[in-house]
Amino acid sequence: MLAAHWPNAAVAGLDSSPQMLETARDADEADLVTWTQGDIAGWCPEEPAGLVFANASLHWLDDHDILFPALVSTLAQGGVLAVQMPRNYDEPSHRILSEVAGRDRWTDRVGHRVGWRPVDEPAVYFDRLVNLCDEVSLWETVYLHVLQGEDAVAQWVKGTAARPFLNDLGEDGEEFFAEYTDALRPHYPQRPDGSILFPFRRLFLITTR
């Protein structure tokens, strides 16, 4: 979409996963984007960027006090950093994940992930960037997702926040996930029509250098 909107721009896509890049290349039928494997924590473009756009990706990385100023430094004068990150750590979906990981059976293998919350409060990003940018805009939106099926929230989390826990546990991941699902179920009951409401908070940040 970015390449189509700015047809005269050089658009680059970066990801650390070969599988994700393969999927992206397959979807880029018009070959509009240059796809590169790499880690954004150490990324630097060949020339200053007009836009750095990161949607639901930077929350997987630590050290935002270093990462965000580094991303701003890659921008051309007048360039824009546009970021969206999930920030649902205070909701049962994420709190209970840490609670189960802290149980005796699991703590020696995934206890190091308990309480991990790499995305800070909005004001922290403002303080980091206000002296580096001409303008900093921040806001949060809580999306009320309407999900279908029993344990729909657990299934959602299985493909997102729970992935690192399950990867660490390997074959035992399914038993861990079953415990998590049981503990989570009372917090997201099915409505009379069978649906489940899942509030989900996301942080948006747009800066202009």
N, C-alpha and C positions, 0 to 999 in steps of 0.2 A: 504493500500500500504506500509506503514511503517513496519507493522508486517510481511508482506510477504518478504520485502527486508532484514529485520533482524530477521530471524525465531527463533533465540536463545535469543532474547531480550524480556523483559517484557514490553508490550506496554499498556499504560493507556489512555483512552479518557475521557475528562472532559467537562461538559456543565452544565449550570444552568437551562436549560429547560428540563423538563421530556419528552415533546413531541419530542424534538430533539434527546434525548437519546434513546427513543423507536425506532425512525427511524434508528438510527445508529446501534442499536442491531439487527434489522431486516436485515440490509444490511451486517452485520458481520456473514455471514452464517457459516464460519469455526470457529467461536468463538475464534478469535485470540487476541481480545482486551478486557481489563477490563474496563468497562464503569462505570463512577462515576458522580453523581450529585454534583455540588459544584460551588463556585465562585473562579475564578482564581486569583482575587485580594488578597485572603487570602490563596491560595493553597501552600502546601509544600509537596513534595514527601517523602515517607518513607526513601528513600536513594537517594543520589545525582544522577541526571539524566544525561544520555549521550547526550540526545537531547530534547529540548523543542521546539515544532513546533506549530505555531499559524497562521492560514491562514484566513484572513478576519474576525477576531473576536475581537481583542484588541481595534479596533477603537470604540467599544461600551462603553469603559471604560474611566473614567477620571483619573487624577493623574498619568500620565505616568512617572513623575519624581520619583515617589515612585515605581510604578509597574515594570518598566524595570530593575532597579537594583535588585529588589526582585527576579525577574525571573532568572537573572544571578546568584544570590546567591544559587539557587537550583541546579546549574550545577556541575557535577564532574569536576575535573581538566581535561582540554582538551575537555570538553563538549561544545555543540553548541546550541545557541538560534537562531532560524530561524523564521522570522516573515514577513508577508505580510499584509499591511493595505491600504484600499482605502484612497485617499487624494484628493478629487475632489471638495473641498469647494469653490474654486474660479470660478468654472464653473456655467453657468446659472442653471443647474439642482439643485444645492444646494443653490445658492444665492437667487433665486426666492422663494424657499421654506421658507427661512427666511423672505423675503419681504412680502409674503402673511401672514405669522404668525404674523407679526408686524402690520397688519391692525387693525383698531379699533374693528372690529367684533370679532377678534380672539386673540388679544394680552393678554387679561386677563386670557386665558386658556392655550395658547401655547407660549406666549411671552418670557417665560423663556428659550425657546429653540432657540431663535433667535441668530445667530452668534456662536452657539456651534460648536467647532472644536477641538476635543480632540487629533487629530493627529498633531504633531508639524512638523516644517521644518526638513529636514534630518540632518542638522548640529547640531540641538539641541540633537538628539539622539546620535550623535557622541560624543558630549561633556559629556553627561551623562555616557557613557559606556567606553570611551577610557581608563580611569584609572582603570577599573574593568576587562578588557578583554585583552588578548594577541593580538587580531585582531578584527577590526570592519570594515565590508564591508556594504556600503549603495548605493542604486541606485533607481531611479524612472523610470517607463515606462508609457507612455501614450498609452493606447490601443484604437484604433479606431473601436468601435463596429459598425457593420452594422446591423441595426434593421429594422424590417418590420412592416408596419401598421401605421395608423394615431395615433399620440400621443404615440408612442412606448417608448419614453424616460420617459414620465410621468408614464407609466405603470411599467417601470423598477424601477423607484424611489419609487413607491407605495409599493413595497415589500422590500425596503432597507431603504434609508435615511428618507423617509416619515413615516415609521412605528411608531416611537414614537409620532409624531404629531397626527396621526390618532387614535392611542390608547388613547391619552389624550382626544380627542374630542368625542369618542364614536359614537353615532348615527349621530352627526353633521359632522363626518369625510368626508362623501361623498361630502357634499357641499364645505367644505374646499378644497378637492381634485379637484373638478370641477373648482374652482377659480384658483388653482395652474396650472392646465392643460391649461386653457385659457391663463394665463400669460406666460407660458413656450413655447407655440406652435410656436411663431414667431422665437424663437432662434434655433429651430431644424426643419427646413423645410424638406419636402420630396424631394428627388432627382428626376430627370426625370424618373428614373426607379421605383420610388415608395419607395425606401429605405430611411432610416434616418441614418446619421452618428452621433455617440455619442462618443466624446473623453472622456476617463476616465483614470485618473492618479492613479497609485498605488505605494506605497513605499515598498521597500524590504530591509530587515536588516538581516545580518548574523554575529554573533559574536562567537568567540572561547575564552573560558576562560583559 
